[in-house]
Amino acid sequence: MGSSFSSLNGESNGSATGTSLGDIPESCVASVFLYLSPPEICDLARLNRAFRGAASSDSVWEKKLPRNYQDLLDLFPPERYQSLSKKDIFAWLSRPFPFDDGNKELWIDRLTGQVCMAISASGMAITGIEDRRYWNWIATEESRFHVVAYLQQIWWFEVDGMVRFNLPPGIYCLSFRIHLGRFSKRLGRRVCHFEHMHGWELKPVRFSLSTSDGQEASCEYYLADKEGEGIGGGEFWRDYKVGEFVVGCSEPSTEVRWSMKQIDCTHSKGGICVDSVFIIPIDVKQQKKKKAAAK
């Protein structure tokens, strides 16, 4: 059994053997790799020398990168990537990298090579954010940006944001990441505090998005039920989907605007953390849901 497997991988003990994987030309292996995902390519690269060579080919990884990956590279000084292979560029861009003073992050999904984006609360316009009677910034490792905006109490609640970028063609989903209540650590355990949480059961919060080519989407959510309890217990982060938009072409760049507001001044509301907005391709979003369901 062991000798058969060795022969299959192109290894031999000096005796005559039949055709093995090691006999397949590297160019043929590279042609097959064009139809595989990056993780599958990396797994097969361990089989033998031909597979390792094909798995490092620029022609293979050029196809795995988004068509406009140069727009992502333009966010860096040229000397940081000019000497990198396409495989190294893919690995580099698959790690989130900040831009716009660290308020935004871009990365490519390791499985699909599609472009994803996150925008911090500190990169959005928040009504009353300068007044510590209403809002506070909380440092936390639970945010990819290491800080979230916490609302104690306010009457006019409004968060607005905008980004313009050459997104590759595709269908994208925009969502807010929100936490009901304030959280902290006590004796190594995560503790949630709900003393400021109120008002969200009285009126829904309106979410909306619009794009520079005229696409629009909107929806409303009650952030708490009629008893004032947070959806899902309020103990964890929750994604509120705002809507979807389609990018048909990377040029010209797409401008996306979004908002989250509850501006009925007949009552106050408070006790939530606003972390970020995510712009994720639909395919990537669906894969994450499948993985979460499998767990």
SVG drawing of the C-alpha trace seen along z (x, -y; Angstrom):
<svg xmlns="http://www.w3.org/2000/svg" viewBox="-44 -68 61 71">
<polyline fill="none" stroke="black" stroke-width="0.4" points="0.0,0.0 2.8,-2.4 4.8,-1.6 1.7,-2.1 1.1,-5.6 4.8,-6.5 4.5,-5.5 1.4,-7.5 3.2,-10.6 6.1,-10.0 8.5,-8.4 10.2,-5.0 12.7,-2.7 14.7,-2.3 12.4,0.4 10.4,-0.3 7.0,-1.8 4.0,-2.9 2.8,-6.4 2.6,-8.5 1.4,-12.0 5.0,-13.0 4.9,-12.4 2.2,-15.0 3.8,-18.1 3.7,-21.2 1.8,-23.1 -1.0,-20.6 -1.2,-20.7 -1.3,-24.5 -4.3,-24.3 -6.2,-22.2 -5.4,-24.5 -7.2,-27.3 -10.4,-25.6 -9.6,-25.0 -9.9,-27.3 -6.7,-28.7 -7.0,-26.4 -7.3,-23.4 -4.2,-24.5 -2.2,-24.9 -3.2,-21.4 -2.2,-19.8 1.1,-21.6 2.4,-19.1 2.0,-16.1 5.2,-16.4 7.6,-18.8 5.4,-19.3 2.4,-20.2 4.6,-22.6 5.8,-24.3 2.4,-24.7 1.1,-26.0 3.6,-28.8 2.9,-29.8 2.0,-33.5 -0.4,-32.4 -2.4,-30.5 -2.6,-33.1 -3.2,-35.9 -6.6,-34.3 -7.3,-34.0 -6.7,-37.7 -9.6,-40.1 -9.5,-41.7 -8.7,-45.1 -6.2,-44.0 -3.9,-46.8 -6.3,-49.3 -5.7,-47.6 -1.9,-47.6 -2.1,-51.3 -2.9,-51.9 0.7,-50.9 4.1,-52.3 5.2,-50.4 8.4,-49.2 6.4,-47.1 5.0,-44.8 7.0,-45.1 9.3,-42.1 6.4,-39.8 5.1,-36.9 1.4,-36.7 1.0,-34.0 2.7,-36.3 0.5,-39.2 -2.6,-37.0 -1.4,-36.0 -0.6,-39.6 -3.9,-41.0 -5.9,-38.3 -4.8,-39.8 -6.9,-42.9 -5.0,-46.1 -6.1,-49.5 -6.4,-52.7 -8.0,-56.2 -6.1,-56.8 -7.0,-53.3 -10.7,-53.9 -11.3,-51.4 -10.0,-48.0 -9.8,-46.0 -9.0,-42.3 -9.6,-39.6 -11.5,-36.5 -9.1,-33.5 -11.6,-31.1 -13.0,-33.2 -10.5,-36.0 -13.3,-38.6 -12.9,-42.0 -14.3,-42.7 -14.4,-45.9 -15.1,-47.1 -15.6,-50.7 -15.1,-51.7 -17.6,-53.7 -14.8,-56.3 -14.9,-56.6 -18.6,-57.6 -20.5,-60.7 -22.3,-60.2 -24.6,-62.9 -23.5,-64.1 -20.3,-62.0 -18.3,-64.9 -20.5,-65.2 -19.5,-62.8 -23.0,-63.1 -24.3,-61.1 -21.5,-59.0 -18.2,-57.4 -15.4,-55.5 -14.7,-52.1 -11.4,-50.3 -12.0,-46.6 -10.4,-43.6 -13.9,-42.5 -13.6,-45.0 -11.3,-44.6 -10.7,-48.4 -10.1,-48.0 -12.6,-50.7 -16.4,-51.0 -18.8,-53.9 -21.1,-53.5 -24.4,-55.4 -25.6,-56.2 -28.6,-58.3 -29.7,-60.6 -32.9,-61.8 -31.7,-62.3 -29.9,-59.1 -28.2,-59.1 -25.1,-57.4 -24.0,-58.1 -21.2,-56.9 -19.7,-56.9 -17.0,-55.1 -15.9,-55.4 -13.8,-52.6 -13.2,-50.6 -15.0,-47.5 -14.8,-44.5 -18.1,-43.5 -20.5,-41.5 -23.3,-41.6 -22.5,-43.1 -24.3,-43.1 -24.0,-46.0 -24.6,-45.5 -24.1,-47.2 -22.4,-45.4 -24.1,-46.4 -24.1,-45.2 -27.0,-45.9 -25.8,-46.9 -22.3,-47.6 -19.8,-44.8 -16.7,-44.5 -14.5,-41.8 -14.6,-41.0 -12.3,-38.4 -11.6,-37.1 -15.3,-36.7 -17.3,-38.7 -20.1,-40.7 -22.9,-42.7 -24.4,-45.8 -27.9,-47.0 -28.5,-50.0 -28.5,-52.4 -30.5,-50.3 -33.9,-51.9 -36.2,-53.3 -35.5,-50.8 -38.8,-48.9 -40.9,-52.0 -39.9,-52.8 -37.9,-50.9 -34.5,-52.1 -34.4,-52.9 -31.4,-51.6 -30.8,-52.7 -28.1,-52.7 -27.7,-54.3 -25.1,-54.1 -23.7,-56.6 -25.5,-54.8 -29.0,-55.2 -29.5,-52.0 -31.3,-52.2 -32.3,-49.9 -33.9,-50.5 -35.3,-48.5 -36.5,-48.9 -35.6,-46.9 -36.7,-47.1 -33.5,-46.7 -35.4,-45.4 -38.7,-43.7 -41.7,-45.2 -40.4,-44.2 -37.2,-46.2 -35.0,-43.1 -32.4,-42.9 -32.9,-40.5 -30.9,-37.4 -30.5,-38.4 -28.3,-41.4 -25.2,-39.5 -23.5,-39.2 -22.7,-41.2 -25.4,-41.2 -25.3,-42.0 -28.2,-44.1 -28.4,-43.7 -29.3,-47.0 -29.5,-45.7 -27.7,-44.7 -26.3,-46.5 -24.7,-45.5 -21.4,-46.6 -21.4,-46.1 -18.0,-47.6 -15.0,-48.8 -14.7,-52.0 -15.9,-54.5 -15.5,-53.8 -18.7,-53.1 -19.7,-55.5 -21.8,-53.9 -23.7,-55.8 -25.5,-54.4 -27.3,-55.5 -28.9,-54.2 -31.3,-56.6 -34.1,-56.9 -34.9,-60.6 -38.3,-60.6 -37.5,-63.1 -40.5,-62.1 -38.4,-59.7 -34.8,-59.1 -32.8,-55.9 -29.5,-54.5 -27.4,-51.5 -25.9,-50.2 -22.4,-49.9 -21.8,-50.7 -18.8,-48.9 -18.6,-49.0 -20.2,-48.6 -19.3,-45.6 -19.5,-45.5 -19.2,-41.8 -19.8,-40.0 -23.0,-37.9 -21.0,-34.7 -18.7,-35.2 -21.7,-36.1 -23.4,-32.8 -20.3,-30.8 -20.0,-32.3 -23.6,-31.4 -23.0,-27.8 -19.9,-27.5 -21.8,-29.0 -24.7,-26.6 -22.3,-23.6 -20.8,-24.5"/>
</svg>
